[in-house]
Amino acid sequence: MNEVLRVIEVLANEGTTMVIVTHEMRFALGISDRVAFIDDGRIQTIGTPTELLAAPAESRIASFLTQSRH
């Protein structure tokens, strides 16, 4: 893990509120209380990592999550 991700993880574990934009979904889902998917400047869905993994709001989000796990 690079240094920036380590610092973000430490801050998240300390309870610091952050807004992070990333395609590193494995990392984001691991440290986040809530995740928003934005497409073309519009929020498509917001939820907890558990909610988004269990029932993605649409097929494009499900596909993105599946591709991100590889």
Secondary structure, 3 states (H helix, E strand, C coil): CCHHHHHHHHHHHCCCCCCCCCCCHHHHHHHCCCEEEEECCEEEEEECHHHHHHCCCCHHHHHHHHHHCC
